Amino acid sequence: MKSKVQRLRAFLASAGRLALVEVAGTKGSTPREKGAFMLVSQAAIFGTIGGGQLEYMAIDKARQMVGSSPSPLWG
């Protein structure tokens, strides 16, 4: 069984362009805590922000951004 670090390295090696989706804050009952994240490429996802409709919408938006951005954005 691969460790999480090995899975992350394999994902990054094959992902190409990707977006980081992170839970910036929470209120009330939430599926994941602040700081939970996932990495989204055009073909794959690493991690989760809790599933459900919010996650599906975040994946869709991240893939739009990855596909349309002319260069990487570093903050």
Jmol script that loads the backbone (N, CA, C; Angstrom):
load data "model"
ATOM      1  N   MET A   1       0.843  -1.180   0.000  1.00  0.00           N
ATOM      2  CA  MET A   1       0.000   0.000   0.000  1.00  0.00           C
ATOM      3  C   MET A   1       0.891   1.249   0.000  1.00  0.00           C
ATOM      4  N   LYS A   2       0.580   2.186  -0.860  1.00  0.00           N
ATOM      5  CA  LYS A   2       1.345   3.421  -0.948  1.00  0.00           C
ATOM      6  C   LYS A   2       0.969   4.359   0.194  1.00  0.00           C
ATOM      7  N   SER A   3       1.968   5.096   0.670  1.00  0.00           N
ATOM      8  CA  SER A   3       1.708   6.100   1.696  1.00  0.00           C
ATOM      9  C   SER A   3       1.044   7.312   1.042  1.00  0.00           C
ATOM     10  N   LYS A   4       0.500   8.182   1.876  1.00  0.00           N
ATOM     11  CA  LYS A   4      -0.128   9.398   1.364  1.00  0.00           C
ATOM     12  C   LYS A   4       0.886  10.249   0.601  1.00  0.00           C
ATOM     13  N   VAL A   5       2.109  10.312   1.093  1.00  0.00           N
ATOM     14  CA  VAL A   5       3.153  11.086   0.416  1.00  0.00           C
ATOM     15  C   VAL A   5       3.452  10.480  -0.951  1.00  0.00           C
ATOM     16  N   GLN A   6       3.544   9.171  -1.035  1.00  0.00           N
ATOM     17  CA  GLN A   6       3.792   8.513  -2.319  1.00  0.00           C
ATOM     18  C   GLN A   6       2.634   8.765  -3.290  1.00  0.00           C
ATOM     19  N   ARG A   7       1.399   8.713  -2.793  1.00  0.00           N
ATOM     20  CA  ARG A   7       0.240   8.977  -3.652  1.00  0.00           C
ATOM     21  C   ARG A   7       0.247  10.427  -4.134  1.00  0.00           C
ATOM     22  N   LEU A   8       0.606  11.359  -3.244  1.00  0.00           N
ATOM     23  CA  LEU A   8       0.683  12.767  -3.623  1.00  0.00           C
ATOM     24  C   LEU A   8       1.766  12.980  -4.672  1.00  0.00           C
ATOM     25  N   ARG A   9       2.932  12.406  -4.478  1.00  0.00           N
ATOM     26  CA  ARG A   9       4.006  12.535  -5.469  1.00  0.00           C
ATOM     27  C   ARG A   9       3.584  11.991  -6.820  1.00  0.00           C
ATOM     28  N   ALA A  10       2.935  10.839  -6.832  1.00  0.00           N
ATOM     29  CA  ALA A  10       2.474  10.249  -8.087  1.00  0.00           C
ATOM     30  C   ALA A  10       1.436  11.150  -8.756  1.00  0.00           C
ATOM     31  N   PHE A  11       0.528  11.715  -7.954  1.00  0.00           N
ATOM     32  CA  PHE A  11      -0.481  12.625  -8.499  1.00  0.00           C
ATOM     33  C   PHE A  11       0.184  13.845  -9.122  1.00  0.00           C
ATOM     34  N   LEU A  12       1.097  14.470  -8.391  1.00  0.00           N
ATOM     35  CA  LEU A  12       1.763  15.675  -8.880  1.00  0.00           C
ATOM     36  C   LEU A  12       2.585  15.391 -10.140  1.00  0.00           C
ATOM     37  N   ALA A  13       3.201  14.224 -10.214  1.00  0.00           N
ATOM     38  CA  ALA A  13       4.018  13.869 -11.380  1.00  0.00           C
ATOM     39  C   ALA A  13       3.177  13.730 -12.637  1.00  0.00           C
ATOM     40  N   SER A  14       1.918  13.359 -12.483  1.00  0.00           N
ATOM     41  CA  SER A  14       1.081  13.123 -13.660  1.00  0.00           C
ATOM     42  C   SER A  14       0.004  14.184 -13.881  1.00  0.00           C
ATOM     43  N   ALA A  15      -0.140  15.116 -12.958  1.00  0.00           N
ATOM     44  CA  ALA A  15      -1.284  16.036 -12.992  1.00  0.00           C
ATOM     45  C   ALA A  15      -1.183  17.127 -14.041  1.00  0.00           C
ATOM     46  N   GLY A  16      -0.003  17.619 -14.356  1.00  0.00           N
ATOM     47  CA  GLY A  16       0.081  18.800 -15.207  1.00  0.00           C
ATOM     48  C   GLY A  16      -0.409  20.000 -14.417  1.00  0.00           C
ATOM     49  N   ARG A  17      -1.178  20.859 -15.073  1.00  0.00           N
ATOM     50  CA  ARG A  17      -1.733  22.040 -14.399  1.00  0.00           C
ATOM     51  C   ARG A  17      -2.791  21.590 -13.394  1.00  0.00           C
ATOM     52  N   LEU A  18      -2.828  22.273 -12.250  1.00  0.00           N
ATOM     53  CA  LEU A  18      -3.825  21.914 -11.240  1.00  0.00           C
ATOM     54  C   LEU A  18      -4.212  23.124 -10.419  1.00  0.00           C
ATOM     55  N   ALA A  19      -5.290  22.954  -9.678  1.00  0.00           N
ATOM     56  CA  ALA A  19      -5.786  24.004  -8.784  1.00  0.00           C
ATOM     57  C   ALA A  19      -5.876  23.438  -7.372  1.00  0.00           C
ATOM     58  N   LEU A  20      -5.594  24.292  -6.393  1.00  0.00           N
ATOM     59  CA  LEU A  20      -5.760  23.951  -4.989  1.00  0.00           C
ATOM     60  C   LEU A  20      -7.103  24.502  -4.536  1.00  0.00           C
ATOM     61  N   VAL A  21      -7.948  23.642  -3.977  1.00  0.00           N
ATOM     62  CA  VAL A  21      -9.229  24.055  -3.408  1.00  0.00           C
ATOM     63  C   VAL A  21      -9.115  23.810  -1.907  1.00  0.00           C
ATOM     64  N   GLU A  22      -9.284  24.870  -1.108  1.00  0.00           N
ATOM     65  CA  GLU A  22      -9.092  24.759   0.337  1.00  0.00           C
ATOM     66  C   GLU A  22     -10.279  25.353   1.086  1.00  0.00           C
ATOM     67  N   VAL A  23     -10.672  24.711   2.170  1.00  0.00           N
ATOM     68  CA  VAL A  23     -11.718  25.237   3.039  1.00  0.00           C
ATOM     69  C   VAL A  23     -11.096  26.376   3.844  1.00  0.00           C
ATOM     70  N   ALA A  24     -11.554  27.593   3.580  1.00  0.00           N
ATOM     71  CA  ALA A  24     -10.977  28.780   4.215  1.00  0.00           C
ATOM     72  C   ALA A  24     -11.605  29.065   5.579  1.00  0.00           C
ATOM     73  N   GLY A  25     -12.833  28.647   5.783  1.00  0.00           N
ATOM     74  CA  GLY A  25     -13.514  28.881   7.044  1.00  0.00           C
ATOM     75  C   GLY A  25     -14.786  28.064   7.105  1.00  0.00           C
ATOM     76  N   THR A  26     -15.309  27.892   8.289  1.00  0.00           N
ATOM     77  CA  THR A  26     -16.534  27.109   8.466  1.00  0.00           C
ATOM     78  C   THR A  26     -17.461  27.795   9.459  1.00  0.00           C
ATOM     79  N   LYS A  27     -18.735  27.461   9.359  1.00  0.00           N
ATOM     80  CA  LYS A  27     -19.755  27.884  10.323  1.00  0.00           C
ATOM     81  C   LYS A  27     -20.663  26.696  10.569  1.00  0.00           C
ATOM     82  N   GLY A  28     -20.937  26.425  11.792  1.00  0.00           N
ATOM     83  CA  GLY A  28     -21.847  25.341  12.123  1.00  0.00           C
ATOM     84  C   GLY A  28     -21.262  23.980  11.783  1.00  0.00           C
ATOM     85  N   SER A  29     -22.141  23.055  11.489  1.00  0.00           N
ATOM     86  CA  SER A  29     -21.742  21.683  11.179  1.00  0.00           C
ATOM     87  C   SER A  29     -21.269  21.602   9.729  1.00  0.00           C
ATOM     88  N   THR A  30     -20.061  21.114   9.531  1.00  0.00           N
ATOM     89  CA  THR A  30     -19.504  20.993   8.192  1.00  0.00           C
ATOM     90  C   THR A  30     -18.849  19.626   8.038  1.00  0.00           C
ATOM     91  N   PRO A  31     -18.741  19.135   6.791  1.00  0.00           N
ATOM     92  CA  PRO A  31     -18.132  17.818   6.597  1.00  0.00           C
ATOM     93  C   PRO A  31     -16.624  17.807   6.823  1.00  0.00           C
ATOM     94  N   ARG A  32     -15.952  18.950   6.658  1.00  0.00           N
ATOM     95  CA  ARG A  32     -14.499  19.018   6.834  1.00  0.00           C
ATOM     96  C   ARG A  32     -14.132  20.295   7.565  1.00  0.00           C
ATOM     97  N   GLU A  33     -12.972  20.293   8.174  1.00  0.00           N
ATOM     98  CA  GLU A  33     -12.503  21.416   8.971  1.00  0.00           C
ATOM     99  C   GLU A  33     -11.785  22.453   8.103  1.00  0.00           C
ATOM    100  N   LYS A  34     -11.608  23.644   8.680  1.00  0.00           N
ATOM    101  CA  LYS A  34     -10.824  24.690   8.029  1.00  0.00           C
ATOM    102  C   LYS A  34      -9.446  24.121   7.703  1.00  0.00           C
ATOM    103  N   GLY A  35      -8.961  24.383   6.490  1.00  0.00           N
ATOM    104  CA  GLY A  35      -7.655  23.882   6.065  1.00  0.00           C
ATOM    105  C   GLY A  35      -7.728  22.599   5.249  1.00  0.00           C
ATOM    106  N   ALA A  36      -8.883  21.919   5.262  1.00  0.00           N
ATOM    107  CA  ALA A  36      -9.035  20.728   4.410  1.00  0.00           C
ATOM    108  C   ALA A  36      -8.853  21.172   2.958  1.00  0.00           C
ATOM    109  N   PHE A  37      -8.237  20.316   2.156  1.00  0.00           N
ATOM    110  CA  PHE A  37      -7.976  20.719   0.779  1.00  0.00           C
ATOM    111  C   PHE A  37      -8.072  19.549  -0.189  1.00  0.00           C
ATOM    112  N   MET A  38      -8.128  19.897  -1.446  1.00  0.00           N
ATOM    113  CA  MET A  38      -7.998  18.918  -2.517  1.00  0.00           C
ATOM    114  C   MET A  38      -7.273  19.591  -3.674  1.00  0.00           C
ATOM    115  N   LEU A  39      -6.575  18.802  -4.448  1.00  0.00           N
ATOM    116  CA  LEU A  39      -5.906  19.260  -5.649  1.00  0.00           C
ATOM    117  C   LEU A  39      -6.704  18.736  -6.837  1.00  0.00           C
ATOM    118  N   VAL A  40      -6.953  19.594  -7.810  1.00  0.00           N
ATOM    119  CA  VAL A  40      -7.804  19.228  -8.942  1.00  0.00           C
ATOM    120  C   VAL A  40      -7.048  19.483 -10.243  1.00  0.00           C
ATOM    121  N   SER A  41      -6.926  18.447 -11.069  1.00  0.00           N
ATOM    122  CA  SER A  41      -6.390  18.594 -12.418  1.00  0.00           C
ATOM    123  C   SER A  41      -7.539  18.322 -13.393  1.00  0.00           C
ATOM    124  N   GLN A  42      -7.265  18.415 -14.667  1.00  0.00           N
ATOM    125  CA  GLN A  42      -8.316  18.135 -15.656  1.00  0.00           C
ATOM    126  C   GLN A  42      -8.783  16.684 -15.568  1.00  0.00           C
ATOM    127  N   ALA A  43      -7.887  15.769 -15.176  1.00  0.00           N
ATOM    128  CA  ALA A  43      -8.226  14.349 -15.218  1.00  0.00           C
ATOM    129  C   ALA A  43      -8.365  13.664 -13.865  1.00  0.00           C
ATOM    130  N   ALA A  44      -7.926  14.305 -12.786  1.00  0.00           N
ATOM    131  CA  ALA A  44      -7.909  13.600 -11.500  1.00  0.00           C
ATOM    132  C   ALA A  44      -8.078  14.566 -10.332  1.00  0.00           C
ATOM    133  N   ILE A  45      -8.317  13.975  -9.153  1.00  0.00           N
ATOM    134  CA  ILE A  45      -8.488  14.740  -7.916  1.00  0.00           C
ATOM    135  C   ILE A  45      -7.686  14.048  -6.825  1.00  0.00           C
ATOM    136  N   PHE A  46      -7.018  14.840  -5.986  1.00  0.00           N
ATOM    137  CA  PHE A  46      -6.312  14.308  -4.827  1.00  0.00           C
ATOM    138  C   PHE A  46      -6.897  14.984  -3.595  1.00  0.00           C
ATOM    139  N   GLY A  47      -7.455  14.209  -2.692  1.00  0.00           N
ATOM    140  CA  GLY A  47      -8.030  14.756  -1.474  1.00  0.00           C
ATOM    141  C   GLY A  47      -9.517  15.041  -1.623  1.00  0.00           C
ATOM    142  N   THR A  48     -10.089  15.685  -0.607  1.00  0.00           N
ATOM    143  CA  THR A  48     -11.511  16.003  -0.605  1.00  0.00           C
ATOM    144  C   THR A  48     -11.774  17.189   0.327  1.00  0.00           C
ATOM    145  N   ILE A  49     -12.806  17.932   0.020  1.00  0.00           N
ATOM    146  CA  ILE A  49     -13.257  18.968   0.948  1.00  0.00           C
ATOM    147  C   ILE A  49     -14.581  18.558   1.579  1.00  0.00           C
ATOM    148  N   GLY A  50     -14.956  17.297   1.422  1.00  0.00           N
ATOM    149  CA  GLY A  50     -16.113  16.782   2.129  1.00  0.00           C
ATOM    150  C   GLY A  50     -17.201  16.167   1.277  1.00  0.00           C
ATOM    151  N   GLY A  51     -17.046  16.197  -0.030  1.00  0.00           N
ATOM    152  CA  GLY A  51     -18.042  15.574  -0.895  1.00  0.00           C
ATOM    153  C   GLY A  51     -19.275  16.440  -1.079  1.00  0.00           C
ATOM    154  N   GLY A  52     -20.263  15.862  -1.688  1.00  0.00           N
ATOM    155  CA  GLY A  52     -21.526  16.548  -1.889  1.00  0.00           C
ATOM    156  C   GLY A  52     -21.494  17.614  -2.973  1.00  0.00           C
ATOM    157  N   GLN A  53     -22.575  18.374  -3.026  1.00  0.00           N
ATOM    158  CA  GLN A  53     -22.769  19.372  -4.077  1.00  0.00           C
ATOM    159  C   GLN A  53     -21.688  20.456  -4.068  1.00  0.00           C
ATOM    160  N   LEU A  54     -21.285  20.914  -2.884  1.00  0.00           N
ATOM    161  CA  LEU A  54     -20.243  21.942  -2.812  1.00  0.00           C
ATOM    162  C   LEU A  54     -18.950  21.439  -3.448  1.00  0.00           C
ATOM    163  N   GLU A  55     -18.573  20.206  -3.155  1.00  0.00           N
ATOM    164  CA  GLU A  55     -17.348  19.660  -3.734  1.00  0.00           C
ATOM    165  C   GLU A  55     -17.477  19.548  -5.252  1.00  0.00           C
ATOM    166  N   TYR A  56     -18.609  19.078  -5.747  1.00  0.00           N
ATOM    167  CA  TYR A  56     -18.802  18.983  -7.202  1.00  0.00           C
ATOM    168  C   TYR A  56     -18.693  20.350  -7.862  1.00  0.00           C
ATOM    169  N   MET A  57     -19.266  21.357  -7.242  1.00  0.00           N
ATOM    170  CA  MET A  57     -19.188  22.716  -7.801  1.00  0.00           C
ATOM    171  C   MET A  57     -17.755  23.235  -7.760  1.00  0.00           C
ATOM    172  N   ALA A  58     -17.036  22.952  -6.683  1.00  0.00           N
ATOM    173  CA  ALA A  58     -15.643  23.387  -6.564  1.00  0.00           C
ATOM    174  C   ALA A  58     -14.765  22.705  -7.605  1.00  0.00           C
ATOM    175  N   ILE A  59     -14.990  21.415  -7.844  1.00  0.00           N
ATOM    176  CA  ILE A  59     -14.233  20.688  -8.871  1.00  0.00           C
ATOM    177  C   ILE A  59     -14.498  21.281 -10.239  1.00  0.00           C
ATOM    178  N   ASP A  60     -15.752  21.544 -10.539  1.00  0.00           N
ATOM    179  CA  ASP A  60     -16.112  22.128 -11.839  1.00  0.00           C
ATOM    180  C   ASP A  60     -15.429  23.484 -12.034  1.00  0.00           C
ATOM    181  N   LYS A  61     -15.490  24.350 -11.026  1.00  0.00           N
ATOM    182  CA  LYS A  61     -14.873  25.677 -11.114  1.00  0.00           C
ATOM    183  C   LYS A  61     -13.356  25.559 -11.231  1.00  0.00           C
ATOM    184  N   ALA A  62     -12.747  24.673 -10.450  1.00  0.00           N
ATOM    185  CA  ALA A  62     -11.294  24.486 -10.508  1.00  0.00           C
ATOM    186  C   ALA A  62     -10.868  24.024 -11.896  1.00  0.00           C
ATOM    187  N   ARG A  63     -11.626  23.108 -12.494  1.00  0.00           N
ATOM    188  CA  ARG A  63     -11.279  22.624 -13.837  1.00  0.00           C
ATOM    189  C   ARG A  63     -11.457  23.713 -14.880  1.00  0.00           C
ATOM    190  N   GLN A  64     -12.448  24.568 -14.707  1.00  0.00           N
ATOM    191  CA  GLN A  64     -12.591  25.713 -15.614  1.00  0.00           C
ATOM    192  C   GLN A  64     -11.367  26.616 -15.495  1.00  0.00           C
ATOM    193  N   MET A  65     -10.930  26.872 -14.291  1.00  0.00           N
ATOM    194  CA  MET A  65      -9.782  27.751 -14.068  1.00  0.00           C
ATOM    195  C   MET A  65      -8.495  27.128 -14.615  1.00  0.00           C
ATOM    196  N   VAL A  66      -8.290  25.851 -14.379  1.00  0.00           N
ATOM    197  CA  VAL A  66      -7.086  25.159 -14.870  1.00  0.00           C
ATOM    198  C   VAL A  66      -7.056  25.174 -16.396  1.00  0.00           C
ATOM    199  N   GLY A  67      -8.216  25.010 -17.001  1.00  0.00           N
ATOM    200  CA  GLY A  67      -8.272  24.951 -18.460  1.00  0.00           C
ATOM    201  C   GLY A  67      -8.180  26.304 -19.133  1.00  0.00           C
ATOM    202  N   SER A  68      -8.491  27.388 -18.415  1.00  0.00           N
ATOM    203  CA  SER A  68      -8.547  28.695 -19.069  1.00  0.00           C
ATOM    204  C   SER A  68      -7.412  29.630 -18.689  1.00  0.00           C
ATOM    205  N   SER A  69      -6.723  29.376 -17.603  1.00  0.00           N
ATOM    206  CA  SER A  69      -5.673  30.289 -17.152  1.00  0.00           C
ATOM    207  C   SER A  69      -4.440  30.170 -18.039  1.00  0.00           C
ATOM    208  N   PRO A  70      -3.921  31.307 -18.547  1.00  0.00           N
ATOM    209  CA  PRO A  70      -2.770  31.247 -19.438  1.00  0.00           C
ATOM    210  C   PRO A  70      -1.457  30.898 -18.749  1.00  0.00           C
ATOM    211  N   SER A  71      -1.346  31.117 -17.446  1.00  0.00           N
ATOM    212  CA  SER A  71      -0.108  30.784 -16.734  1.00  0.00           C
ATOM    213  C   SER A  71      -0.429  30.504 -15.271  1.00  0.00           C
ATOM    214  N   PRO A  72       0.467  29.780 -14.585  1.00  0.00           N
ATOM    215  CA  PRO A  72       0.220  29.487 -13.163  1.00  0.00           C
ATOM    216  C   PRO A  72       0.113  30.779 -12.352  1.00  0.00           C
ATOM    217  N   LEU A  73      -0.741  30.740 -11.364  1.00  0.00           N
ATOM    218  CA  LEU A  73      -0.920  31.878 -10.457  1.00  0.00           C
ATOM    219  C   LEU A  73      -0.328  31.499  -9.116  1.00  0.00           C
ATOM    220  N   TRP A  74       0.605  32.258  -8.637  1.00  0.00           N
ATOM    221  CA  TRP A  74       1.231  31.995  -7.350  1.00  0.00           C
ATOM    222  C   TRP A  74       0.954  33.168  -6.436  1.00  0.00           C
ATOM    223  N   GLY A  75       0.387  32.887  -5.251  1.00  0.00           N
ATOM    224  CA  GLY A  75       0.004  33.948  -4.346  1.00  0.00           C
ATOM    225  C   GLY A  75       0.986  34.272  -3.298  1.00  0.00           C
TER     226      GLY A  75
END
end "model"
wireframe off; spacefill off
backbone 0.3
color backbone group
